[in-house]
Amino acid sequence: MTDFDPANFANVGPKEFAQLVKSTPDGKLNEVMSGGLRGKILGEVFGRMPQLFRADRAGSTNAVIHWNITGAPDGGTDTYEVVVADGACTVNETPQHDPRLSLTLGPVDFLKVVSGGANPVMMFMTGKLKAKGDLGLAANIANLFDIPKA
């Protein structure tokens, strides 16, 4: 997959997705995420979270996490809700609960985090990722998912 085709972002498996994000320049990622494919890509990423969830690592974790991805085409923010409860993970496209943790980041940084190409703790320390609420959960969130690496 050497030729960049934005449509590929939503049509590949997790490992291929990670490779595609890693090999695509930030400017192109930003262009894709500020266009018409944004919703499809976000839907695919969040739709995969329940399958990538590691119940064996979650233990007794029960948490509502809001992911706020800025830079929508209308200038707004897309918010997805991830609920970890009783050893399972579910995702809501519209938040329905008060979050224990709220994460806010730009679309390119979001793609890098979910494809294993960025360290969320370093992003927090440099201000690229904003976390509000349970910072212990924020520091551990990557361990709750089997994030493919490119």
DSSP file with accessible surface (Angstrom, degrees, kcal/mol):
  #  RESIDUE AA STRUCTURE BP1 BP2  ACC     N-H-->O    O-->H-N    N-H-->O    O-->H-N    TCO  KAPPA ALPHA  PHI   PSI    X-CA   Y-CA   Z-CA
    1    1 A M              0   0  116      0, 0.0     4,-0.1     0, 0.0     7,-0.0   0.000 360.0 360.0 360.0  72.0    0.0    0.0    0.0
    2    2 A T        +     0   0  136      2,-0.1     2,-0.4     0, 0.0     0, 0.0   0.790 360.0  78.7 -92.8 -29.9    2.4    2.6   -1.2
    3    3 A D  S    S-     0   0  133      1,-0.1     2,-0.4     2,-0.0     0, 0.0  -0.682  85.0-124.3 -82.0 129.9    0.0    4.9   -3.0
    4    4 A F        +     0   0   62     -2,-0.4     3,-0.1    19,-0.1    -2,-0.1  -0.586  36.4 168.2 -77.6 124.2   -1.9    7.1   -0.6
    5    5 A D    >   -     0   0   76     -2,-0.4     3,-2.2     1,-0.1     4,-0.5  -0.943  27.9-150.3-135.4 111.9   -5.7    6.8   -1.0
    6    6 A P  G >  S+     0   0   40      0, 0.0     3,-1.4     0, 0.0     4,-0.4   0.824  95.5  64.8 -52.8 -31.8   -7.7    8.4    1.8
    7    7 A A  G >  S+     0   0   35      1,-0.3     3,-0.9     2,-0.2     4,-0.4   0.798  89.7  68.2 -63.7 -25.3  -10.5    5.8    1.3
    8    8 A N  G X  S+     0   0   44     -3,-2.2     3,-1.2     1,-0.2     4,-0.3   0.778  82.0  75.4 -64.3 -26.9   -8.1    3.1    2.4
    9    9 A F  G <  S+     0   0    1     -3,-1.4     3,-0.4    -4,-0.5    -1,-0.2   0.860 102.8  36.8 -55.2 -38.3   -8.0    4.5    5.9
   10   10 A A  G <  S+     0   0    3     -3,-0.9    -1,-0.3    -4,-0.4    -2,-0.2   0.500 114.1  57.6 -93.1  -2.4  -11.5    3.1    6.7
   11   11 A N  S <  S+     0   0   98     -3,-1.2     2,-0.3    -4,-0.4    -1,-0.2   0.105  88.9  80.1-119.1  20.9  -11.1   -0.2    4.7
   12   12 A V  S    S-     0   0   21     -3,-0.4     0, 0.0    -4,-0.3     0, 0.0  -0.860  77.8 -99.2-125.8 163.7   -8.0   -1.9    6.2
   13   13 A G     >  -     0   0   26     -2,-0.3     4,-2.8     1,-0.1     5,-0.2  -0.197  47.0 -93.4 -72.8 171.7   -7.3   -4.0    9.3
   14   14 A P  H  > S+     0   0   46      0, 0.0     4,-2.3     0, 0.0     5,-0.1   0.882 123.8  46.6 -57.1 -43.4   -5.7   -2.6   12.4
   15   15 A K  H  > S+     0   0  104      2,-0.2     4,-2.2     1,-0.2     5,-0.2   0.937 115.0  46.0 -68.2 -42.9   -2.1   -3.4   11.5
   16   16 A E  H  > S+     0   0   84      2,-0.2     4,-2.5     1,-0.2    -1,-0.2   0.886 110.7  54.4 -65.7 -36.5   -2.5   -2.0    7.9
   17   17 A F  H  X S+     0   0    9     -4,-2.8     4,-2.7     2,-0.2     5,-0.2   0.937 107.7  49.8 -60.7 -45.9   -4.2    1.1    9.4
   18   18 A A  H  X S+     0   0    1     -4,-2.3     4,-2.5     1,-0.2   132,-0.3   0.914 111.7  48.5 -60.6 -41.4   -1.2    1.6   11.7
   19   19 A Q  H  X S+     0   0   91     -4,-2.2     4,-2.1     2,-0.2    -1,-0.2   0.902 110.8  50.9 -65.8 -39.4    1.2    1.3    8.7
   20   20 A L  H  X S+     0   0    6     -4,-2.5     4,-0.7     2,-0.2    -2,-0.2   0.931 111.7  46.6 -65.4 -43.3   -0.9    3.7    6.6
   21   21 A V  H >< S+     0   0    3     -4,-2.7     3,-0.9     1,-0.2    -2,-0.2   0.940 113.1  50.1 -62.9 -45.4   -0.9    6.3    9.4
   22   22 A K  H 3< S+     0   0  156     -4,-2.5    -1,-0.2     1,-0.2    -2,-0.2   0.870 113.5  44.8 -62.1 -37.3    2.8    6.0   10.0
   23   23 A S  H 3< S+     0   0   84     -4,-2.1    -1,-0.2    -5,-0.2    -2,-0.2   0.496  96.5  88.5 -89.6  -2.2    3.7    6.3    6.3
   24   24 A T  S << S-     0   0    8     -3,-0.9     5,-0.1    -4,-0.7    -4,-0.0  -0.835  82.4-115.8-100.9 129.8    1.4    9.3    5.6
   25   25 A P    >>  -     0   0   91      0, 0.0     4,-2.3     0, 0.0     3,-0.6  -0.271  25.3-116.5 -60.1 148.1    2.7   12.9    6.1
   26   26 A D  H 3> S+     0   0   82      1,-0.2     4,-2.8     2,-0.2     5,-0.2   0.860 114.2  57.1 -53.7 -40.9    0.9   14.9    8.9
   27   27 A G  H 3> S+     0   0   55      1,-0.2     4,-2.0     2,-0.2    -1,-0.2   0.896 108.6  45.7 -60.3 -39.5   -0.4   17.4    6.3
   28   28 A K  H <> S+     0   0   71     -3,-0.6     4,-2.5     2,-0.2    -1,-0.2   0.899 111.7  51.7 -71.3 -39.4   -2.1   14.7    4.3
   29   29 A L  H  X S+     0   0    0     -4,-2.3     4,-2.7     1,-0.2    -2,-0.2   0.928 110.8  48.8 -60.6 -44.5   -3.6   13.1    7.5
   30   30 A N  H  X S+     0   0   82     -4,-2.8     4,-0.8     2,-0.2    -2,-0.2   0.908 109.9  51.8 -62.5 -41.2   -4.9   16.5    8.5
   31   31 A E  H >< S+     0   0  115     -4,-2.0     3,-0.7    -5,-0.2    -2,-0.2   0.931 112.1  45.6 -60.8 -45.8   -6.4   17.0    5.1
   32   32 A V  H >< S+     0   0   11     -4,-2.5     3,-1.5     1,-0.2     5,-0.4   0.926 112.5  51.0 -63.7 -42.6   -8.2   13.7    5.2
   33   33 A M  H 3< S+     0   0    0     -4,-2.7    -1,-0.2     1,-0.3    -2,-0.2   0.548 108.5  51.7 -78.6  -5.2   -9.4   14.3    8.8
   34   34 A S  T << S+     0   0   55     -4,-0.8    -1,-0.3    -3,-0.7    -2,-0.2   0.231 107.0  68.1-109.3  14.2  -10.9   17.7    7.9
   35   35 A G  S X  S-     0   0   27     -3,-1.5     3,-1.4    -5,-0.1     4,-0.3  -0.385 104.9 -69.3-118.0-163.0  -12.8   16.3    5.0
   36   36 A G  T 3  S+     0   0   86      1,-0.3     4,-0.4     2,-0.1     3,-0.3   0.671 121.1  60.0 -67.8 -21.0  -15.7   14.0    4.2
   37   37 A L  T 3> S+     0   0   54     -5,-0.4     4,-2.7     1,-0.2    -1,-0.3   0.563  78.1  93.0 -85.5  -7.1  -14.0   10.8    5.2
   38   38 A R  H <> S+     0   0    5     -3,-1.4     4,-3.0    -6,-0.4     5,-0.3   0.920  85.3  47.6 -52.3 -51.4  -13.5   11.9    8.8
   39   39 A G  H  > S+     0   0   47     -4,-0.3     4,-2.5    -3,-0.3    -1,-0.2   0.899 112.8  48.9 -60.6 -39.7  -16.8   10.4   10.1
   40   40 A K  H  > S+     0   0  102     -4,-0.4     4,-2.3     2,-0.2    -1,-0.2   0.921 113.3  47.0 -66.9 -42.3  -16.1    7.1    8.4
   41   41 A I  H  X S+     0   0    2     -4,-2.7     4,-2.7     2,-0.2    -2,-0.2   0.948 114.2  46.3 -65.2 -48.1  -12.6    6.9    9.7
   42   42 A L  H  X S+     0   0    0     -4,-3.0     4,-2.8    -5,-0.2     5,-0.3   0.917 111.9  52.7 -60.5 -42.0  -13.6    7.8   13.3
   43   43 A G  H  X S+     0   0   25     -4,-2.5     4,-2.1    -5,-0.3    -1,-0.2   0.908 111.1  46.7 -59.9 -41.4  -16.5    5.3   13.1
   44   44 A E  H  X S+     0   0   73     -4,-2.3     4,-1.3     2,-0.2    -2,-0.2   0.930 113.4  48.0 -65.8 -46.7  -14.1    2.6   12.0
   45   45 A V  H >X S+     0   0   11     -4,-2.7     4,-0.7     1,-0.2     3,-0.6   0.960 118.2  39.2 -60.6 -51.3  -11.5    3.4   14.7
   46   46 A F  H >< S+     0   0    2     -4,-2.8     3,-0.7     1,-0.2    -1,-0.2   0.854 110.5  60.5 -70.7 -30.5  -14.1    3.5   17.5
   47   47 A G  H 3< S+     0   0   43     -4,-2.1     4,-0.3    -5,-0.3    -1,-0.2   0.781 105.0  50.0 -64.5 -25.5  -16.0    0.6   16.1
   48   48 A R  H XX S+     0   0   39     -4,-1.3     4,-1.7    -3,-0.6     3,-0.6   0.640  86.3  87.8 -86.0 -16.7  -12.9   -1.6   16.5
   49   49 A M  H <X S+     0   0   13     -3,-0.7     4,-1.1    -4,-0.7     3,-0.2   0.888  83.7  54.1 -55.9 -42.7  -12.2   -0.6   20.1
   50   50 A P  H 34 S+     0   0   47      0, 0.0     3,-0.3     0, 0.0    -1,-0.2   0.892 111.5  46.5 -60.1 -34.3  -14.5   -3.4   21.6
   51   51 A Q  H <4 S+     0   0  146     -3,-0.6    -2,-0.2    -4,-0.3    -3,-0.1   0.800 114.5  46.8 -75.0 -29.4  -12.5   -6.0   19.6
   52   52 A L  H  < S+     0   0   40     -4,-1.7    94,-3.1    -3,-0.2    -1,-0.2   0.533  86.9 116.7 -88.4  -6.3   -9.1   -4.6   20.6
   53   53 A F  B  <  -A  145   0A  24     -4,-1.1     2,-0.8    -3,-0.3    92,-0.3  -0.376  58.3-146.2 -66.5 136.7  -10.2   -4.3   24.3
   54   54 A R    >>  +     0   0   61     90,-3.3     3,-1.4     1,-0.2     4,-1.1  -0.798  19.0 177.9-107.7  88.6   -8.1   -6.4   26.7
   55   55 A A  H 3> S+     0   0   47     -2,-0.8     4,-1.1     1,-0.3     3,-0.4   0.850  80.4  63.9 -58.6 -32.6  -10.4   -7.6   29.5
   56   56 A D  H 34 S+     0   0  112      1,-0.2    -1,-0.3     2,-0.2    88,-0.1   0.769 108.8  40.1 -65.2 -23.6   -7.5   -9.5   31.0
   57   57 A R  H <4 S+     0   0  117     -3,-1.4    -1,-0.2    87,-0.1    -2,-0.2   0.610 104.4  67.8 -96.2 -16.3   -5.7   -6.3   31.6
   58   58 A A  H ><  +     0   0    4     -4,-1.1     3,-2.3    -3,-0.4    -2,-0.2   0.792  69.7 174.0 -77.5 -28.2   -8.7   -4.2   32.7
   59   59 A G  T 3< S-     0   0   59     -4,-1.1    28,-0.2     1,-0.3    -1,-0.2  -0.334  72.7 -17.6  57.8-127.5   -9.3   -6.1   35.9
   60   60 A S  T 3  S+     0   0  113     26,-0.1    -1,-0.3    27,-0.1     2,-0.1   0.171  94.5 145.0 -97.3  18.7  -12.0   -4.3   37.9
   61   61 A T    <   +     0   0   29     -3,-2.3    26,-0.5    24,-0.1     2,-0.4  -0.382  21.2 176.7 -61.2 125.9  -11.7   -1.1   35.9
   62   62 A N        +     0   0   79     23,-0.2     2,-0.3    -2,-0.1    23,-0.2  -0.981  20.1 143.2-129.0 118.4  -15.1    0.6   35.4
   63   63 A A  E     -B   84   0B   8     21,-2.9    21,-3.2    -2,-0.4     2,-0.5  -0.996  45.2-140.4-157.8 148.8  -14.9    3.9   33.6
   64   64 A V  E     -B   83   0B  24     -2,-0.3    36,-2.8    19,-0.2    37,-1.7  -0.970  27.4-170.6-109.3 124.8  -16.6    6.2   31.1
   65   65 A I  E     -Bc  82 101B   0     17,-3.1    17,-3.3    -2,-0.5     2,-0.5  -0.975   9.8-155.2-120.4 127.1  -14.0    7.9   28.8
   66   66 A H  E     -Bc  81 102B  21     35,-2.5    37,-3.3    -2,-0.5     2,-0.6  -0.904   4.6-158.5-101.5 126.5  -14.9   10.7   26.4
   67   67 A W  E     -Bc  80 103B  10     13,-3.1    13,-2.3    -2,-0.5     2,-0.6  -0.932   7.0-167.0-102.4 116.7  -12.6   11.1   23.4
   68   68 A N  E     -Bc  79 104B  23     35,-3.6    37,-2.2    -2,-0.6     2,-0.7  -0.925   1.3-168.9-107.9 111.3  -12.9   14.7   22.0
   69   69 A I  E     -Bc  78 105B   0      9,-3.2     9,-2.7    -2,-0.6    37,-0.2  -0.908  11.2-156.5-105.7 113.7  -11.3   14.9   18.6
   70   70 A T        +     0   0   47     35,-2.0     7,-0.2    -2,-0.7     6,-0.1  -0.164  61.4  62.1 -78.4 177.1  -11.0   18.6   17.5
   71   71 A G        +     0   0   35      5,-0.4     6,-0.2     4,-0.3    -1,-0.2   0.764  59.8 170.0  80.7  27.1  -10.7   19.9   13.9
   72   72 A A    >   -     0   0   10      4,-2.5     3,-2.9    -3,-0.2    -1,-0.2  -0.308  50.6-105.5 -65.2 155.4  -14.1   18.8   12.5
   73   73 A P  T 3  S+     0   0   86      0, 0.0    -1,-0.1     0, 0.0   -39,-0.1   0.835 123.9  52.5 -53.4 -30.8  -14.9   20.3    9.1
   74   74 A D  T 3  S-     0   0  138      1,-0.0     3,-0.1     0, 0.0    -2,-0.1   0.365 124.4-104.9 -86.4   5.5  -17.4   22.6   10.7
   75   75 A G  S <  S+     0   0   67     -3,-2.9    -4,-0.3     1,-0.2    -1,-0.0   0.411  87.7 108.7  88.5  -2.4  -14.8   23.8   13.2
   76   76 A G        -     0   0   26     -6,-0.1    -4,-2.5    -5,-0.1    -5,-0.4   0.028  68.3 -99.2 -92.9-159.0  -16.2   21.7   16.0
   77   77 A T        -     0   0   72     -7,-0.2     2,-0.5    -6,-0.2    -7,-0.2  -0.972  17.4-139.5-130.0 137.8  -15.3   18.6   17.9
   78   78 A D  E     -B   69   0B  53     -9,-2.7    -9,-3.2    -2,-0.4     2,-0.5  -0.859  21.1-161.6 -94.9 132.3  -16.4   15.0   17.6
   79   79 A T  E     -B   68   0B  39     -2,-0.5     2,-0.4    14,-0.2   -11,-0.2  -0.970   9.0-176.8-120.5 125.5  -17.0   13.3   20.9
   80   80 A Y  E     -B   67   0B  14    -13,-2.3   -13,-3.1    -2,-0.5     2,-0.5  -0.927  17.2-140.4-116.2 146.0  -17.1    9.5   21.3
   81   81 A E  E     -BD  66  92B   0     11,-2.9    11,-2.9    -2,-0.4     2,-0.5  -0.920  11.2-166.7-111.4 125.6  -17.8    7.7   24.6
   82   82 A V  E     -BD  65  91B   0    -17,-3.3   -17,-3.1    -2,-0.5     2,-0.5  -0.958   7.5-163.1-110.6 123.7  -16.0    4.5   25.5
   83   83 A V  E     -BD  64  90B  22      7,-3.1     7,-2.4    -2,-0.5     2,-0.6  -0.946   6.2-170.7-112.5 120.5  -17.5    2.6   28.4
   84   84 A V  E     +BD  63  89B   1    -21,-3.2   -21,-2.9    -2,-0.5     2,-0.3  -0.962  27.1 145.2-108.8 115.9  -15.4    0.0   30.2
   85   85 A A  E >   - D   0  88B  34      3,-2.2     3,-1.5    -2,-0.6   -23,-0.2  -0.967  59.1  -2.8-155.1 136.8  -17.5   -2.0   32.6
   86   86 A D  T 3  S-     0   0  150     -2,-0.3   -24,-0.1     1,-0.3     3,-0.1   0.860 127.6 -51.8  52.8  41.3  -17.7   -5.5   33.9
   87   87 A G  T 3  S+     0   0   34    -26,-0.5     2,-0.3   -28,-0.2    -1,-0.3   0.666 118.9  97.5  75.3  15.9  -14.8   -6.7   31.6
   88   88 A A  E <   -D   85   0B  51     -3,-1.5    -3,-2.2   -33,-0.1     2,-0.4  -0.913  59.1-143.2-133.9 162.6  -16.3   -5.4   28.4
   89   89 A C  E     +D   84   0B  11     -2,-0.3     2,-0.3    -5,-0.2    -5,-0.2  -0.993  18.3 177.2-128.1 129.6  -15.9   -2.3   26.3
   90   90 A T  E     -D   83   0B  74     -7,-2.4    -7,-3.1    -2,-0.4     2,-0.4  -0.927  14.9-146.6-128.1 157.2  -18.7   -0.5   24.4
   91   91 A V  E     -D   82   0B  37     -2,-0.3     2,-0.4    -9,-0.2    -9,-0.2  -0.981   6.6-165.9-127.5 136.1  -18.7    2.7   22.3
   92   92 A N  E     -D   81   0B  34    -11,-2.9   -11,-2.9    -2,-0.4     4,-0.1  -0.984  16.1-152.1-119.5 131.8  -21.3    5.3   21.9
   93   93 A E  S    S+     0   0  138     -2,-0.4   -14,-0.2   -13,-0.2    -1,-0.1   0.706  93.2  46.4 -72.1 -20.3  -21.2    7.9   19.1
   94   94 A T  S    S-     0   0  101    -13,-0.1    -1,-0.2   -14,-0.1   -14,-0.1  -0.989  99.2-114.2-123.0 121.8  -23.1   10.2   21.4
   95   95 A P        +     0   0   49      0, 0.0     3,-0.1     0, 0.0    -2,-0.1  -0.287  36.7 170.8 -55.9 136.3  -22.0   10.6   25.0
   96   96 A Q        +     0   0  129      1,-0.1     2,-0.3    -4,-0.1     0, 0.0   0.400  57.7  46.6-124.3  -7.5  -24.6    9.3   27.4
   97   97 A H  S    S-     0   0   94      0, 0.0    -1,-0.1     0, 0.0     0, 0.0  -0.938  87.9 -95.8-135.4 159.8  -22.8    9.4   30.8
   98   98 A D        -     0   0  153     -2,-0.3     2,-0.2     1,-0.1   -34,-0.1  -0.591  52.0-120.4 -72.2 133.6  -20.6   11.7   32.8
   99   99 A P        -     0   0   52      0, 0.0   -34,-0.2     0, 0.0     3,-0.2  -0.473  18.5-158.3 -81.7 147.8  -17.0   10.8   32.1
  100  100 A R  S    S+     0   0  103    -36,-2.8    34,-2.4     1,-0.3     2,-0.3   0.692  93.4  21.3 -82.9 -25.6  -14.4    9.6   34.6
  101  101 A L  E     -cE  65 133B   0    -37,-1.7   -35,-2.5    32,-0.2     2,-0.5  -0.996  67.4-165.7-144.3 136.2  -11.8   10.8   32.1
  102  102 A S  E     -cE  66 132B  23     30,-2.5    30,-2.3    -2,-0.3     2,-0.4  -0.991   8.4-167.2-125.3 122.6  -12.1   13.2   29.2
  103  103 A L  E     -cE  67 131B   4    -37,-3.3   -35,-3.6    -2,-0.5     2,-0.4  -0.935   2.7-172.0-111.4 133.6   -9.3   13.3   26.5
  104  104 A T  E     +cE  68 130B  44     26,-2.7    26,-3.0    -2,-0.4     2,-0.3  -0.992  19.3 142.9-127.4 128.6   -9.0   16.1   24.0
  105  105 A L  E     -cE  69 129B   4    -37,-2.2   -35,-2.0    -2,-0.4    24,-0.1  -0.982  47.4 -91.7-157.3 162.4   -6.6   16.0   21.0
  106  106 A G     >  -     0   0   17     22,-0.6     4,-2.5    -2,-0.3     5,-0.2  -0.273  42.8-106.1 -73.9 164.8   -6.3   17.0   17.4
  107  107 A P  H  > S+     0   0    9      0, 0.0     4,-2.2     0, 0.0     5,-0.1   0.874 117.2  47.5 -64.6 -38.8   -7.2   14.6   14.6
  108  108 A V  H  > S+     0   0   17      2,-0.2     4,-2.1     1,-0.2     5,-0.2   0.945 114.0  47.2 -69.0 -44.4   -3.6   13.8   13.5
  109  109 A D  H  > S+     0   0   33      1,-0.2     4,-2.5     2,-0.2    -1,-0.2   0.897 110.1  54.5 -63.5 -37.4   -2.5   13.2   17.1
  110  110 A F  H  X S+     0   0    0     -4,-2.5     4,-2.6     1,-0.2     5,-0.2   0.948 107.8  48.7 -59.4 -49.2   -5.6   11.0   17.6
  111  111 A L  H  X S+     0   0    1     -4,-2.2     4,-1.0     1,-0.2     6,-0.3   0.895 111.7  50.3 -59.7 -38.6   -4.7    8.8   14.6
  112  112 A K  H  <>S+     0   0   52     -4,-2.1     5,-2.4     2,-0.2     6,-0.8   0.905 110.9  48.4 -67.7 -39.8   -1.1    8.5   15.8
  113  113 A V  H ><5S+     0   0   10     -4,-2.5     3,-1.5     4,-0.2     5,-0.2   0.953 113.4  45.5 -64.7 -48.5   -2.3    7.4   19.3
  114  114 A V  H 3<5S+     0   0   23     -4,-2.6    -1,-0.2     1,-0.3    -2,-0.2   0.626 113.3  50.7 -76.1  -9.5   -4.7    4.8   18.1
  115  115 A S  T 3<5S-     0   0    4     -4,-1.0    35,-0.5    -5,-0.2    -1,-0.3   0.270 115.8-111.6-106.9   9.5   -2.3    3.4   15.6
  116  116 A G  T < 5S+     0   0   20     -3,-1.5    -3,-0.2    -4,-0.2    -2,-0.1   0.613  86.4 117.1  77.2  11.9    0.5    3.0   18.2
  117  117 A G      < +     0   0   56     -5,-2.4     2,-0.3    -6,-0.3    -4,-0.2   0.356  68.8  45.4 -96.2   6.5    2.6    5.8   16.6
  118  118 A A  S    S-     0   0   28     -6,-0.8    -2,-0.1    -5,-0.2     3,-0.1  -0.997  76.9-122.7-148.2 149.6    2.6    8.2   19.5
  119  119 A N     >  -     0   0   87     -2,-0.3     4,-2.3     1,-0.2     5,-0.2  -0.821  17.5-155.8 -93.5 111.4    3.2    8.0   23.2
  120  120 A P  H  > S+     0   0   27      0, 0.0     4,-2.2     0, 0.0     5,-0.2   0.856  92.9  54.3 -57.6 -35.7    0.0    9.4   25.0
  121  121 A V  H  > S+     0   0   68      2,-0.2     4,-2.4     1,-0.2     5,-0.2   0.941 110.4  45.7 -65.8 -43.2    2.0   10.3   28.2
  122  122 A M  H  > S+     0   0   99      1,-0.2     4,-1.9     2,-0.2     6,-0.2   0.894 111.3  53.2 -65.1 -38.2    4.5   12.3   26.2
  123  123 A M  H  <>S+     0   0   11     -4,-2.3     5,-1.9     1,-0.2     6,-1.5   0.888 109.4  49.2 -64.0 -37.5    1.7   14.0   24.2
  124  124 A F  H ><5S+     0   0   89     -4,-2.2     3,-1.2     4,-0.2    -2,-0.2   0.931 110.3  50.5 -64.6 -45.5    0.1   15.0   27.5
  125  125 A M  H 3<5S+     0   0  132     -4,-2.4    -2,-0.2     1,-0.3    -1,-0.2   0.816 113.3  45.4 -65.0 -29.1    3.4   16.4   28.8
  126  126 A T  T 3<5S-     0   0   89     -4,-1.9    -1,-0.3    -5,-0.2    -2,-0.2   0.396 116.0-113.2 -95.3   1.8    3.8   18.5   25.6
  127  127 A G  T < 5S+     0   0   38     -3,-1.2    -3,-0.2    -4,-0.3    -4,-0.1   0.507  86.9 115.1  83.7   4.8    0.2   19.7   25.7
  128  128 A K  S   <S+     0   0  118     -5,-1.9   -22,-0.6    -6,-0.2     2,-0.4   0.754  79.9  42.0 -77.4 -23.7   -0.9   17.9   22.5
  129  129 A L  E    S-E  105   0B   9     -6,-1.5     2,-0.5   -24,-0.1    -2,-0.3  -0.994  75.8-157.4-124.0 128.2   -3.3   15.7   24.5
  130  130 A K  E     -E  104   0B 130    -26,-3.0   -26,-2.7    -2,-0.4     2,-0.4  -0.918   8.7-168.5-107.3 131.2   -5.4   17.3   27.2
  131  131 A A  E     -E  103   0B  22     -2,-0.5     2,-0.4   -28,-0.2   -28,-0.2  -0.973   5.3-175.2-121.7 134.4   -6.7   15.0   30.0
  132  132 A K  E     +E  102   0B 167    -30,-2.3   -30,-2.5    -2,-0.4     2,-0.4  -0.997  56.9   9.8-129.5 128.0   -9.4   16.0   32.5
  133  133 A G  E    S+E  101   0B  54     -2,-0.4     2,-1.1   -32,-0.2   -32,-0.2  -0.916 114.1  27.0 114.5-133.7  -10.4   13.7   35.3
  134  134 A D     >  -     0   0   50    -34,-2.4     4,-1.9    -2,-0.4     3,-0.1  -0.522  56.6-179.5 -76.4  96.6   -8.7   10.5   36.4
  135  135 A L  H  > S+     0   0   89     -2,-1.1     4,-2.3     1,-0.2    -1,-0.2   0.799  80.3  60.7 -71.6 -25.9   -5.1   10.9   35.3
  136  136 A G  H  > S+     0   0   51      2,-0.2     4,-1.1     1,-0.2    -1,-0.2   0.922 106.8  46.2 -63.3 -42.3   -4.2    7.5   36.6
  137  137 A L  H  > S+     0   0    7      1,-0.2     4,-1.2     2,-0.2     3,-0.5   0.914 110.1  54.7 -64.2 -41.5   -6.7    6.0   34.1
  138  138 A A  H >< S+     0   0   19     -4,-1.9     3,-0.5     1,-0.2     4,-0.4   0.910 107.1  50.0 -59.1 -42.6   -5.3    8.3   31.4
  139  139 A A  H 3< S+     0   0   65     -4,-2.3    -1,-0.2     1,-0.2    -2,-0.2   0.780 118.0  40.0 -67.9 -23.7   -1.8    6.9   32.0
  140  140 A N  H >X S+     0   0   60     -4,-1.1     3,-1.3    -3,-0.5     4,-0.6   0.516  85.2  98.4-102.6  -5.3   -3.0    3.3   31.8
  141  141 A I  G X< S+     0   0   10     -4,-1.2     3,-1.6    -3,-0.5     4,-0.3   0.858  77.9  57.1 -60.0 -38.3   -5.5    3.6   29.0
  142  142 A A  G >4 S+     0   0   36     -4,-0.4     3,-1.3     1,-0.3     5,-0.3   0.836 100.1  60.6 -62.6 -28.8   -3.2    2.3   26.3
  143  143 A N  G <4 S+     0   0   82     -3,-1.3    -1,-0.3     1,-0.2    -2,-0.2   0.674  94.1  64.7 -71.6 -15.6   -2.7   -0.9   28.3
  144  144 A L  G << S+     0   0    0     -3,-1.6   -90,-3.3    -4,-0.6     2,-0.3   0.559 102.3  54.5 -83.4  -7.5   -6.5   -1.6   28.1
  145  145 A F  B <  S-A   53   0A  15     -3,-1.3     2,-1.4    -4,-0.3   -92,-0.2  -0.945  80.1-125.8-130.4 148.3   -6.3   -2.1   24.3
  146  146 A D        -     0   0   89    -94,-3.1    -3,-0.1    -2,-0.3   -93,-0.1  -0.720  38.4-167.9 -89.0  84.6   -4.3   -4.3   22.0
  147  147 A I        -     0   0   36     -2,-1.4   -32,-0.1    -5,-0.3     2,-0.1  -0.687  15.5-131.8 -83.4 119.5   -3.0   -1.4   19.9
  148  148 A P        -     0   0   24      0, 0.0     2,-0.4     0, 0.0    -1,-0.0  -0.406  17.4-144.6 -69.7 144.7   -1.3   -2.6   16.6
  149  149 A K              0   0  125     -2,-0.1   -33,-0.1   -33,-0.1  -130,-0.1  -0.883 360.0 360.0-110.4 144.4    2.0   -1.1   15.8
  150  150 A A              0   0   46    -35,-0.5  -134,-0.1    -2,-0.4  -135,-0.0  -0.444 360.0 360.0 -76.2 360.0    3.2   -0.3   12.3
